[in-house]
């Protein structure tokens, strides 16, 4: 297989597992959580003997599994209640900035 991206490897996982499709469809590939979800899904699919991945697909999926924890990994989650109008406004601001909502809020709070 030629050099492929993690997004293409994720599509292979999604084609073989409904759970992978559900979990990997939401986060943006450039989001810090994407790698964590990919790692979990890939481990589940690769360890399942019922999955009919070719040896090439297995190698491709495995090459993007990142076993090293990122020291910048965020482990604290802040839950904030918003009205639907506030959520929509936040989503709109994040979209205009080209960021996800969490990334947008962090950029505004911490100059990231």
Buried (B, 14 or more C-beta within 10 A) or exposed (E): EEEEEBEBBBBBBBEBBEEBBEBBEEBEEEBBBBBBBBBBBBBBBBEEEEBEBEEEBBEBBEEBBEEEEEEEEEEEEEEEEEEEEEEEEBEEBBEEEEBBBBBBBBEEEEEE
